[in-house]
Amino acid sequence: MTKEQIAAIAVVLLLGVVFFMRLYRRQQEPPKEPPKPRPLPKTGKICCPMCGAEAKLTGKQWECPWCGDSGWLK
């Protein structure tokens, strides 16, 4: 075997050991719990006070897609 072949085999073995160690370490870690999903904001429909079109209600705010008016709910 030539020096180049020995060096190539050494590099492949070194990369294999590094890959194996990362994989082995990952299996030993306890599994993490997935994050809890946040609740979605309440949505609904109301009539726009400016034009009378159906406005979208999101949480404490409303917005009219027709005239662009928006505001806060009290």
Short mmCIF file of the C-alpha atoms (twelve columns), coordinates in Angstrom:
data_MODEL
# 
_entry.id   MODEL 
# 
loop_
_atom_site.group_PDB 
_atom_site.id 
_atom_site.type_symbol 
_atom_site.label_atom_id 
_atom_site.label_alt_id 
_atom_site.label_comp_id 
_atom_site.label_asym_id 
_atom_site.label_seq_id 
_atom_site.Cartn_x 
_atom_site.Cartn_y 
_atom_site.Cartn_z 
_atom_site.pdbx_PDB_model_num 
ATOM 1  C CA . MET A 1  0.000   0.000  0.000  1 
ATOM 2  C CA . THR A 2  1.129   3.495  -0.733 1 
ATOM 3  C CA . LYS A 3  1.163   6.383  1.693  1 
ATOM 4  C CA . GLU A 4  -1.803  7.996  -0.100 1 
ATOM 5  C CA . GLN A 5  -3.935  4.863  0.306  1 
ATOM 6  C CA . ILE A 6  -3.066  4.590  4.005  1 
ATOM 7  C CA . ALA A 7  -3.904  8.276  4.513  1 
ATOM 8  C CA . ALA A 8  -7.247  7.838  2.714  1 
ATOM 9  C CA . ILE A 9  -8.138  4.813  4.865  1 
ATOM 10 C CA . ALA A 10 -7.193  6.738  8.021  1 
ATOM 11 C CA . VAL A 11 -9.415  9.683  7.020  1 
ATOM 12 C CA . VAL A 12 -12.371 7.379  6.282  1 
ATOM 13 C CA . LEU A 13 -11.924 5.579  9.612  1 
ATOM 14 C CA . LEU A 14 -11.660 8.874  11.478 1 
ATOM 15 C CA . LEU A 15 -14.864 10.188 9.880  1 
ATOM 16 C CA . GLY A 16 -16.616 6.907  10.688 1 
ATOM 17 C CA . VAL A 17 -15.605 7.143  14.350 1 
ATOM 18 C CA . VAL A 18 -16.799 10.763 14.560 1 
ATOM 19 C CA . PHE A 19 -20.141 9.858  12.949 1 
ATOM 20 C CA . PHE A 20 -20.597 6.853  15.245 1 
ATOM 21 C CA . MET A 21 -19.839 8.888  18.381 1 
ATOM 22 C CA . ARG A 22 -22.381 11.590 17.438 1 
ATOM 23 C CA . LEU A 23 -25.019 8.972  16.726 1 
ATOM 24 C CA . TYR A 24 -24.252 7.093  19.959 1 
ATOM 25 C CA . ARG A 25 -24.442 10.286 22.041 1 
ATOM 26 C CA . ARG A 26 -27.759 11.284 20.481 1 
ATOM 27 C CA . GLN A 27 -29.303 7.945  21.467 1 
ATOM 28 C CA . GLN A 28 -28.270 8.350  25.109 1 
ATOM 29 C CA . GLU A 29 -29.956 11.753 25.574 1 
ATOM 30 C CA . PRO A 30 -33.456 11.586 27.063 1 
ATOM 31 C CA . PRO A 31 -36.177 12.463 24.552 1 
ATOM 32 C CA . LYS A 32 -37.389 16.039 24.729 1 
ATOM 33 C CA . GLU A 33 -41.080 16.794 25.062 1 
ATOM 34 C CA . PRO A 34 -42.531 18.671 22.096 1 
ATOM 35 C CA . PRO A 35 -43.581 22.251 22.850 1 
ATOM 36 C CA . LYS A 36 -47.241 22.727 23.741 1 
ATOM 37 C CA . PRO A 37 -49.171 24.512 20.994 1 
ATOM 38 C CA . ARG A 38 -50.491 27.947 21.844 1 
ATOM 39 C CA . PRO A 39 -54.254 28.435 21.594 1 
ATOM 40 C CA . LEU A 40 -55.489 30.209 18.484 1 
ATOM 41 C CA . PRO A 41 -57.089 33.644 18.907 1 
ATOM 42 C CA . LYS A 42 -60.868 33.794 18.884 1 
ATOM 43 C CA . THR A 43 -62.229 34.708 15.473 1 
ATOM 44 C CA . GLY A 44 -65.704 35.682 14.376 1 
ATOM 45 C CA . LYS A 45 -67.729 38.051 12.194 1 
ATOM 46 C CA . ILE A 46 -69.430 41.373 12.958 1 
ATOM 47 C CA . CYS A 47 -70.874 44.148 10.787 1 
ATOM 48 C CA . CYS A 48 -68.664 47.139 9.998  1 
ATOM 49 C CA . PRO A 49 -70.125 50.351 11.494 1 
ATOM 50 C CA . MET A 50 -68.854 52.421 8.534  1 
ATOM 51 C CA . CYS A 51 -70.085 50.462 5.485  1 
ATOM 52 C CA . GLY A 52 -72.166 47.607 6.929  1 
ATOM 53 C CA . ALA A 53 -70.062 44.864 5.332  1 
ATOM 54 C CA . GLU A 54 -69.103 41.767 7.275  1 
ATOM 55 C CA . ALA A 55 -65.955 42.533 9.283  1 
ATOM 56 C CA . LYS A 56 -63.455 40.000 10.567 1 
ATOM 57 C CA . LEU A 57 -63.075 39.727 14.328 1 
ATOM 58 C CA . THR A 58 -59.734 38.557 15.717 1 
ATOM 59 C CA . GLY A 59 -59.267 38.585 19.471 1 
ATOM 60 C CA . LYS A 60 -60.087 42.121 20.666 1 
ATOM 61 C CA . GLN A 61 -59.713 43.793 17.261 1 
ATOM 62 C CA . TRP A 62 -61.902 43.921 14.152 1 
ATOM 63 C CA . GLU A 63 -61.116 44.784 10.520 1 
ATOM 64 C CA . CYS A 64 -63.341 45.390 7.503  1 
ATOM 65 C CA . PRO A 65 -62.017 43.886 4.244  1 
ATOM 66 C CA . TRP A 66 -64.280 46.166 2.159  1 
ATOM 67 C CA . CYS A 67 -63.532 49.691 3.427  1 
ATOM 68 C CA . GLY A 68 -60.361 48.944 5.443  1 
ATOM 69 C CA . ASP A 69 -61.720 50.373 8.692  1 
ATOM 70 C CA . SER A 70 -60.610 48.674 11.906 1 
ATOM 71 C CA . GLY A 71 -60.846 49.152 15.641 1 
ATOM 72 C CA . TRP A 72 -60.702 47.672 19.106 1 
ATOM 73 C CA . LEU A 73 -63.595 45.989 20.886 1 
ATOM 74 C CA . LYS A 74 -64.539 47.350 24.276 1 
# 
